[in-house]
Amino acid sequence: QVQLAESGGGLVEAGGSLRLSCAASGSFVSGAQLGWYRQAPGKQRELVATITRGGYTNVADSVTGRFTITRDNTKNAVYLQMNSLKPEDTAVYYCNLWLSRSMNYWGEGTLVTVSS
């Protein structure tokens, strides 16, 4: 059983920063790809960034240069540093753990609101 617990969301003004954290627990966590997705009101969930155990990252074009994903394998944790936030970054951010199509897990989400 995999569990993902996000924290760090909140309200911030445009141009500000937030750091999201996700603690993963359960089997197979150490070898899994971890990532962040987001879903804005009325829109589909979209990729923000992913990171493999070895540190290879995939970052969406819309956040490249502003967001940084990192992970701490000793803590089974993944982080998303978000800088230069824009109102269009407002969304619920979900932590994701992916091992295979049948082993794909989600956290409950944390709300990020960026005011203009």
C-alpha positions as CSV (number, residue, x, y, z in Angstrom):
1,Q,0.0,0.0,0.0
2,V,1.5,3.3,-1.1
3,Q,0.5,6.6,0.6
4,L,1.4,10.1,-0.5
5,A,1.1,13.1,1.8
6,E,1.4,16.6,0.3
7,S,2.1,19.8,2.2
8,G,3.1,23.3,1.5
9,G,0.2,24.8,-0.5
10,G,-1.4,28.1,0.3
11,L,-2.1,31.6,-0.9
12,V,0.7,33.7,-2.4
13,E,0.9,36.9,-4.4
14,A,2.1,36.8,-8.0
15,G,5.9,36.8,-8.2
16,G,6.1,34.9,-4.9
17,S,7.4,31.5,-4.0
18,L,6.1,28.3,-2.4
19,R,7.7,24.9,-1.7
20,L,5.6,21.8,-1.9
21,S,6.6,18.6,-0.2
22,C,5.4,15.1,-0.6
23,A,6.2,12.2,1.8
24,A,5.8,8.7,0.3
25,S,5.4,5.6,2.3
26,G,4.9,1.9,1.4
27,S,6.4,-0.7,-0.8
28,F,8.5,0.0,-3.9
29,V,8.7,3.7,-3.2
30,S,12.5,3.9,-3.4
31,G,12.6,2.7,-7.0
32,A,9.7,4.7,-8.3
33,Q,9.4,7.8,-10.4
34,L,7.9,10.6,-8.3
35,G,6.2,13.7,-9.7
36,W,3.8,16.6,-9.4
37,Y,0.7,17.2,-11.5
38,R,-1.8,20.0,-11.2
39,Q,-5.4,20.6,-12.0
40,A,-6.9,24.0,-12.4
41,P,-10.7,24.6,-12.2
42,G,-12.4,23.4,-15.3
43,K,-9.2,21.9,-16.8
44,Q,-7.7,18.5,-17.1
45,R,-4.9,17.4,-14.8
46,E,-1.5,18.1,-16.3
47,L,2.1,17.2,-15.8
48,V,4.2,19.7,-13.9
49,A,7.4,17.8,-13.3
50,T,8.7,14.2,-12.7
51,I,11.9,12.9,-11.3
52,T,13.4,9.4,-11.4
53,R,15.3,7.8,-8.6
54,G,18.5,8.6,-10.4
55,G,17.5,12.3,-10.6
56,Y,16.4,12.5,-14.3
57,T,13.8,15.2,-14.5
58,N,11.0,16.0,-17.0
59,V,9.5,19.5,-16.5
60,A,6.6,21.1,-18.3
61,D,7.4,24.0,-20.7
62,S,5.0,26.2,-18.8
63,V,7.0,26.1,-15.6
64,T,10.6,25.5,-16.9
65,G,12.9,28.1,-15.4
66,R,10.5,28.8,-12.5
67,F,9.8,25.4,-10.9
68,T,12.4,22.9,-9.7
69,I,11.7,19.3,-8.7
70,T,14.0,17.5,-6.3
71,R,13.8,14.3,-4.3
72,D,15.4,12.9,-1.2
73,N,15.7,9.1,-1.5
74,T,16.7,8.8,2.1
75,K,13.4,10.3,3.2
76,N,11.3,9.0,0.3
77,A,10.3,12.5,-0.4
78,V,9.8,14.8,-3.4
79,Y,9.7,18.5,-3.4
80,L,8.6,21.2,-5.8
81,Q,10.2,24.7,-5.5
82,M,7.9,27.2,-7.2
83,N,9.3,30.6,-7.9
84,S,8.0,33.6,-9.9
85,L,4.4,32.3,-9.4
86,K,1.7,33.5,-11.8
87,P,-2.1,33.6,-11.3
88,E,-2.3,30.8,-14.0
89,D,-0.3,28.5,-11.7
90,T,-3.4,28.4,-9.4
91,A,-4.5,24.8,-9.1
92,V,-4.6,21.8,-6.9
93,Y,-1.2,20.1,-7.0
94,Y,-1.0,16.4,-6.7
95,C,1.9,14.2,-5.8
96,N,2.3,11.1,-8.0
97,L,4.2,7.9,-7.7
98,W,4.6,5.8,-10.8
99,L,5.9,2.3,-11.1
100,S,3.8,1.0,-14.0
101,R,0.4,1.5,-15.5
102,S,-1.1,-0.6,-12.8
103,M,0.9,0.9,-10.0
104,N,0.2,4.6,-10.3
105,Y,-0.6,6.4,-7.1
106,W,-1.9,9.9,-6.2
107,G,-1.9,12.1,-3.1
108,E,-5.0,14.0,-2.1
109,G,-3.7,17.2,-3.4
110,T,-2.8,20.6,-2.0
111,L,-4.3,23.9,-3.2
112,V,-2.0,26.6,-4.5
113,T,-3.6,30.0,-5.1
114,V,-1.7,32.8,-6.7
115,S,-3.3,36.3,-6.5
116,S,-2.7,39.0,-9.0
